Amino acid sequence: MAMQRKQVLILGGNFAGLGAAQKIRDYAGKDVDITLIDRKAYLDYIPNIPLEMFEGRDPASTMHMDLIGPLAHEQVAFRQAEVLGIDVPGRRVRVRPSERPGAVEYWVGYDWLVIALGARLAYDEIEGFAAHGHSVSDAFLANRLMDYLKHDYKGGPIAVGSARFEQGSKGRPAWLKTALAACEGPPVEVSLALAHWLQTNGKGGPRNITLFTPAPMIAEDAGEKVVGQLLEAASKMGFGYVNNTQGIRRLTAEGVEFADGRKLAAELAIVFPNWRPHEFLRGLPIADEVGFIVTDTLMRNPEHPEILACGDAAALTVPKLGAIGHQQTDIVGRQIARDLGRMSPAKADTPLKPVVVCIGDMGGGKAFYIHADAWYGGPMQELRMGRLPYLQKVAYKEMFFKSGGRVPGWALPAAEWMSEKWAG
């Protein structure tokens, strides 16, 4: 009688969840059964939503990738359900099927659990957001913003920036700094692309837009050199800039009121919220005081090594950036292969060394490319702007969709090569 294979359960099906499933299958082969649970049957390609919106396409039709087909290709079972809780001692997860309303709850067991649930974007914690706020973090909000720009925007001041990020401290290594914003590539990207859209449509330009940040320096994870270059270029274009706001107190019809008492007049406020863990994670023995999952640099919880985390749900993922999540999925796959005896410790135990990689649309067929590890104590701070990073951003998305979410191995080297050629 054949022995039953070990069970890997993955929670979450966006970049980190899909990437983890693929890496586990690559390294563990057929020695495990893999099941992935998500409340939706598609992947949201979040990074390119602003680009799609400003170029006149509906991200609801262009940025959603079928999840079931690519998972089936990897022999990964998909279950569409809402995750409700985790019984850590019992090694089981409580779920409710989400295909149709009225479902009952079930428990699903595991030998290894990979938490890749992302984070909850806390717009509901920003007073006045529903009435006076806009954003671009999903297709609904992006289309709502574009409708406003086309039909209601009167050419007044625009504020773009971030709410305060609440980061846990439990289990945090000394090298990981405290961030006051979860990820500030999107505010910079949206500001640049929006300025081009305003100019193209005769509704203004950079001088309409003021960037704001709760931190002493916007996009601080990119490094002082890179940010200095970005701010110098933005200042020459005419953008405004406000730092050290400490967070958003509320949005009103007049603009943004900050936690430090200052106000910024705005006809249009485009804001990016605090990133919170899902509520059921808070208080678990595997989570920090905020609810992010505590791991070592091998992405395993120190007290429950059968539980791993990657992507935005992991406490080590700061900033909340897809490139870092991708680095973590490879580690997760290697660790499970190690447990199965399919990979040596010497090969599997390469720890996380995060690198910030960000490509942001600037409008007009141009983009910026950031490659840096200064936030983590490294020497690298690289910024390139122009046509080639834009082509890389578009090509990466196309390859991702065509390959069923398989991150192209050439993606980062190609980005680096093209940026070097552009610099020359």
C-alpha positions, 0 to 999 in steps of 0.5 A, spaced: 500 500 500 502 506 497 504 511 503 500 518 503 504 524 500 505 529 505 500 535 505 502 542 503 497 548 504 498 555 501 493 560 503 493 566 498 493 566 490 496 572 488 504 573 487 507 570 493 502 564 493 502 562 486 510 563 486 510 559 492 506 553 489 511 553 483 517 553 487 515 548 491 513 543 485 520 545 482 524 543 488 519 538 492 517 534 485 511 529 486 513 528 493 508 532 496 500 534 495 499 541 494 493 545 495 492 553 494 486 556 497 484 563 495 477 567 495 477 568 488 479 564 482 484 569 479 490 573 480 490 581 480 496 584 477 497 590 481 503 593 479 501 595 472 494 597 474 496 605 474 499 604 467 493 600 464 488 606 467 492 612 464 493 609 457 486 608 457 485 600 458 480 597 463 484 594 468 478 589 470 479 586 463 487 586 462 490 585 469 486 579 472 489 572 470 486 566 471 489 562 477 486 555 476 489 553 469 496 555 471 495 551 478 492 545 474 498 545 470 503 545 476 498 539 479 496 544 485 489 543 487 485 550 488 480 551 493 476 557 492 474 559 499 475 565 505 480 563 510 477 564 517 482 562 522 488 557 523 489 552 529 496 552 530 497 546 535 492 542 531 495 544 524 489 545 521 485 552 517 478 554 518 475 556 511 468 557 508 467 556 500 466 563 497 463 561 490 456 562 492 453 565 499 451 561 504 456 556 505 458 552 511 465 552 514 470 547 514 477 545 517 483 543 512 489 540 515 496 540 513 503 538 514 506 544 512 503 551 511 505 557 507 501 563 509 501 568 503 495 572 504 498 578 503 495 584 507 488 588 508 489 595 505 485 599 511 482 604 507 476 604 512 481 607 517 482 613 513 476 618 515 473 621 509 476 616 504 469 614 501 467 621 500 473 624 498 479 619 497 481 616 491 486 610 489 489 605 484 490 599 488 485 595 484 480 595 478 474 598 482 478 604 485 482 605 478 476 606 474 473 610 479 479 615 479 479 615 471 471 617 471 473 622 476 478 625 472 475 625 465 468 628 468 469 631 474 476 634 475 476 641 475 483 643 474 485 644 482 490 642 486 492 634 487 495 631 493 498 624 492 501 620 498 501 615 504 498 613 510 502 611 516 504 604 516 504 600 523 509 595 523 510 590 528 517 589 532 516 582 535 522 578 532 524 583 528 532 583 526 536 589 528 538 590 520 530 591 518 528 598 519 522 601 521 518 604 515 513 609 516 510 607 509 508 600 507 511 602 500 512 608 496 513 606 489 506 607 487 505 614 490 511 616 486 509 612 480 502 615 480 504 622 480 509 622 474 504 618 470 498 623 472 502 629 471 503 626 463 495 624 463 493 631 465 498 635 460 496 630 454 488 632 456 489 639 457 487 639 465 494 641 468 501 638 469 506 637 475 504 643 478 497 641 480 500 635 484 503 635 491 507 628 493 506 627 501 509 622 506 509 620 513 516 619 513 522 624 513 523 622 506 519 619 501 520 612 498 526 611 503 527 604 502 530 606 495 536 609 499 538 617 500 541 617 493 536 615 489 530 619 492 535 625 492 535 624 484 527 623 484 526 629 488 531 633 484 527 631 477 520 632 480 522 639 483 524 641 476 518 639 473 514 643 478 511 638 483 510 640 490 513 635 496 511 635 503 514 630 508 514 628 516 506 628 516 506 622 521 500 620 517 493 622 515 488 624 520 482 625 515 480 627 508 475 633 507 472 636 501 478 641 502 483 636 502 488 632 507 489 633 514 495 630 517 497 627 524 502 633 525 496 638 524 498 641 517 493 641 512 494 640 504 489 643 500 486 638 494 480 638 490 483 630 489 486 626 494 489 620 491 492 616 498 495 609 499 493 606 506 496 602 512 497 595 510 494 591 516 494 583 516 488 579 516 484 580 523 484 573 524 492 572 524 492 577 530 494 574 537 496 567 534 503 565 536 506 565 530 504 573 529 507 579 531 503 584 535 500 587 529 499 580 526 504 579 521 507 572 521 514 572 524 519 568 520 527 567 520 531 569 514 529 562 511 522 564 512 520 559 517 516 561 524 522 559 529 517 556 534 513 552 529 517 551 523 512 547 519 509 554 518 512 558 513 510 565 510 512 569 504 510 576 501 506 581 504 503 577 510 511 576 512 513 581 517 520 581 514 517 583 507 518 591 508 517 594 504 511 591 502 514 589 495 513 584 490 520 583 488 521 581 495 516 576 496 518 573 489 525 572 493 522 569 499 518 564 495 524 561 492 526 560 499 520 557 501 520 552 496 527 550 498 526 549 505 520 544 504 525 540 499 530 540 504 525 537 509 523 532 504 531 530 503 530 532 496 535 538 497 541 539 501 542 544 507 548 547 504 543 548 498 537 550 501 539 554 507 541 560 503 538 566 507 533 572 505 537 578 503 532 583 500 533 587 494 528 593 492 527 592 485 521 597 482 519 599 475 514 605 475 510 608 469 512 615 468 507 616 462 508 617 455 512 611 454 517 612 459 518 609 466 523 609 472 527 603 474 530 602 482 535 597 484 537 598 491 539 594 497 541 600 501 535 600 506 538 593 508 545 596 509 548 594 502 551 599 497 547 599 491 542 605 489 541 605 482 536 609 478 534 609 471 529 613 467 527 612 460 524 608 455 527 602 456 525 601 463 518 602 460 519 596 455 521 592 461 515 593 465 510 591 459 514 585 457 515 582 464 507 583 465 506 579 458 511 574 459 508 573 466 501 572 463 503 567 457 507 563 462 502 562 467 505 566 472 512 563 472 517 569 473 521 569 467 528 568 469 531 573 465 527 579 468 531 582 473 538 581 469 535 584 463 532 590 467 539 591 469 542 590 462 537 595 459 538 600 464 546 599 464 545 600 456 541 606 457 546 609 462 551 608 457 
